[in-house]
Amino acid sequence: MIPTPTIIGELMNNSYGRARNAWKNRDTAGYQHLAELQSNLGASYLTLNTDGTQKLSVTLEDMLAFIPTMLPAIQEVTTKPLSFDNPHLDFHKEAVKHYDFSRCDGRPILNSIAVSRTDVAGMIDIAVQHDMNIIVMASECIRPDGRHGPAQSVEDVVGVSRHFAGLLNQAGIENDRIIVDPGLAPVASDTQGIINLCLDSIRGLREDPMLAGIHISVGLSNFAIGTPAEMRVPLERAFLTLAVEAGMDWALANPEKNTEPMSLEDPLVIRLKEVLAEGRPLDGETQEDAGFRQLDELMTLWMDDE
């Protein structure tokens, strides 16, 4: 039986309409509803992402101004620790000023550090000072020339995870407080083998002795973007099944829909494995060749479902 992973509820994110409306109206009751809803559905952590989207323009100044009102309101209705999801160091500095750490059941999460960030030391310092867990984005790595770029191999993902684990361990943050996100692409547009790389990387992370005890998570709702609406939740659950089987133990997900893995014998899980197998290059093929074959097989899965 595939176990249910630890869930970081993702509904307080401006990618979702209810959160977007709450943000536009600076509606603390709207945030309270989303926080309470996810807590009651079993989420262990609640993400908070007030950043802009394609549908919404948000400035850092806007976010900083609302933090003193928003955080106490959320903490009135839930003791679940928050995952502060923002690339700006100033956001995290302001958040810890107004977050009551004594009112949450567990360590909150700082999301996230990555090689492309210029303020990694400041992020780590906040996590150390306030006894926070921390998410490492391992989908970006450091190239031999010193520049950063997208991870293209399991070695890239494991290497950057080892790099950050070393920094965090040195700062006093042990592996069981580190959550590594190896990155996930939408299956409907994955011609570069990113989904197979994600699953392979989960296995690679689990096999590395230096990374023993870390947690592994992905943003699950990224997986089914671009697929038929009626298939999105089943596909997300099918991928969740494969990821947990590979060694993933956490997930950023929608507690209303997609947090329960399926059986490994479920027909959709079996078909998804077949789809992803087509994305493995054969001798003489490029990754793009295999990627388009994977998309063809995915289309067959859709037609089989009709």
N, C-alpha and C positions, 0 to 999 in steps of 0.2 A: 504494500500500500504506500502510495506517495504521500508524504506528510505535507500539511499546510505550512507554508513559510510564515515567518514574521512579517506582518503587513505594515507598511507606512502608507496611511490613507492619503490619497492625492487630490481630494476634492476641493481643498482650499488653494486653488491654483487658477489663475486667470484664463487658462485654456478652457476651463469649464464655465458654462453660461451662468450658473448660480453664483459662483465666486466672482465672476466678472461683474454681475449686477450688484453684488454686495460691495465690491470695490468702487464702482462708479458712484454709488449712493453713500459711500462711507457708512455702510449699514452694519453696525456691530451685531445686531440681532441675526442678520444673515450669516455672518461668520460663526456665531454661536450655534445656529442650527446645523451648519455643516460639521462643526466640531463634535457636537453631541451625537449627531447621526452616525458618524464614522466610529466614534467611541462605542456606541451601542452595538454596532455591527462587528466589533471585535478587533478593530485596528489597534496595534500596539503603539504606534506613533502617528502623528498627524503632520503632514508637510504643510508649510506655509510659504507660498510663492506669490508675491504681489507684483512681479515684474510684468513688463509689457508683452503683448503678443501681436500677431498680425492684425488682430481686430481691436487692439487697445493700446494707446500710447500712455506710458507711465514714466515719470521721471524719478530719479533717486530722491529728489527733494520731496516729492509727493509721498513716497514710501516712508521716508524718515518722519514726516510730519504726522502720519497716522499710527505709527507704532505705539506711542504712549497710550492711545485710546484702544487700539485693537487688541493688544496682548492681554491686558487685564480682563477685557470682556471675554476673550476665549477661555482664559483660565477660571472664569466664574463657573463654567459649565462642564469642564473636563479636567482630569488630572493626568491625561495622557501627555507624555513629553512631545514637544514640537520638534520638527525637522526644519530648520531655517534654511530655505533654499534661495540663495541669492549670490551673484558673483562679486558683489561689492563689499569690501571690508567695512566701510562705514555703516552699511546695513546691519552687519553682525555686531558692531560696536554699540549701536543704538539699541538693538534688540536685547542684548544681555543687560542693559541698564533697566529695562522695563519688564523683564521676565522674572517671575517669582520662582526661583529654582526649588524652593521649599514646598511648592504646591504641585509638583509633578512626580509621578510614580516611575522614576527611572531617569537616566541621563538624556537630555535633549541632544539633537544632532546638528552639527554644523555641516552644511551641504553647499560647497564642496571645495576641495583643493585639486589642482590640475597643473600640468607643466606650463600651460599657457597663461596662468595667473601670475601677476607681478607681486602679489601680496600674500604669498604662501606662508611666510614667516609670521605675519600678523594674524592670519587665520589660525595657524597652529597655536599661537600664543593665547588667543581667545579660548580655544578648546581646552588648553591646559589650565588656564586660570579658572574656568567655570566647569571643569570636570565633564566635558561634553564628548560624545562619540563624534566621529568625523567620517565623511564620505570622500573617497578618493576616486576621481574620474580617470580610469585607466584606458579610456579610448583614445587618449593622446599620449604620445611618447616623445622622448628626446632622441633626435637623430645623431649620428656620429659627428656631424659638423656643428652640433650644439643647438641647432634649431629644433623646434617642436613640430610635430605633424601627426596625422591620424595613425593609430596603431594598425599594422598590417599583418601581424603574426601573433601567435601565442607568446612567443618570446618577447615581443614588444609589450604586450599586456602584463605579463609576469614581471618583466624587467622594471617597468615603471611602478608597479605595485610594490616590488621589493625596495625600490628607491624611496618611495614615500613611507613604507613601513619602517625603514631604517631611520628616517628623520623623526617619525612619530615615536618610535620606541626610545630614541635618544632623548626626546622631550618628556618621556614618562607616560606616553599613551601606548598601552599594550595592544597586542593584536586583536583581542576580543572587543576592543572599542573602535576598530577600523572596519568600515564597510566599503568594499571595492565594487565599483560599477564598471564592468568591461565594455559597456556600450551595446546598443541594440538598434537595428534599422527596421523600417517598415518592410514586411515581407513582400508587399506588392511592388516594390521598387528596388529590391536587393539584387543587383547584378554583380556585386563585388564580393559576395561571400561573407558579408558581415555577420549574418545570423549564425552560420556555421562557425565563424571565428569566435563569436560570443560563447557558443556552447563548448567549443574546444578550449577556450580560455578559462571557462569555469572549471573544467577538468584539470587544466594546467595549474591553476591557482591552488586547487585542492591537493595537488601532488607535491607542491613546493614546501619543504620543511621550514623555511624561513617565514612562511605565511600561515603556518599552522594556527588555527583558532580565529582567523579573520572571518568576517561575514561577507557574503556576496549578494548583490542586488542589481536589478535592472528596472528601468521604467517600462512596465509591462504594456501600458496602453500604446506605446510607440509601435508595437509589433503589427497591429492590425490596421493601421492607418492606410486608407486607400482600398480596403477590401469591401465587399458588399456589406451593408449595415447589419443584416441579419446574421452574418458570419463572424462579426468582429469579436464578440464575447467568447463564442466557442473556440475560435482560433487562438485568442489570448490564453484561454485555459489550457488548450492543447500545448502551446509553447511553454507555459508555466510548468506543465507536467515534465516536459523534456529537460527544462532548465533545472528543476529541483532534482530530477534523476541524476543530472550531471554534477550536482553539488551545490546549487544555489540554495540559500536558506532564508533570504529576505526578498521582498519585492515591493516596489513602489507601485501601488495599484488602486483601483476603484473598489472599495469594500462592498458597494452595492451589486457588483457584477462579476468580477473575474478573479477572486482570490482563492478559489478551491481548485486544486489540480484534478485531472481526470485519472481514470485507470490507464495504465500503460497498454492495456488491451483494447481501449476504446478505438473504434474505427477511425475517428478523426485524428487521434494521436498517431496511429499507424500510417495514415495517409500523409500527415505532415512530415513524418520521418522520411517517407518516400520522396516527397517534394524536395526536402533539403538535401537528400542524397544526390539528387540530380544536379545540385549546385557544386558538387565536388568535381574539379577538372579531371578529365581523362588524359592519358598520355598524348602530348601534342596539342592540347587545348589551352586556351587562355582562361583566366578566371571569368572574364566577361562572356566567353562562349558558354561556360557552365552556368553562369548566372542567368542568361537568357533561356537556357534549357530548364532551369529551375522555375522561371516565370511561366513557361509553357505548361509545366506540370501543375503549377498552382492554378492556372486557368482550367485545367482538366478537373482539379478538385472542385472548383466552383461549379462547373457544369454537372459533375456527379451529384452535387447537392441540390440541384434544381429539380 
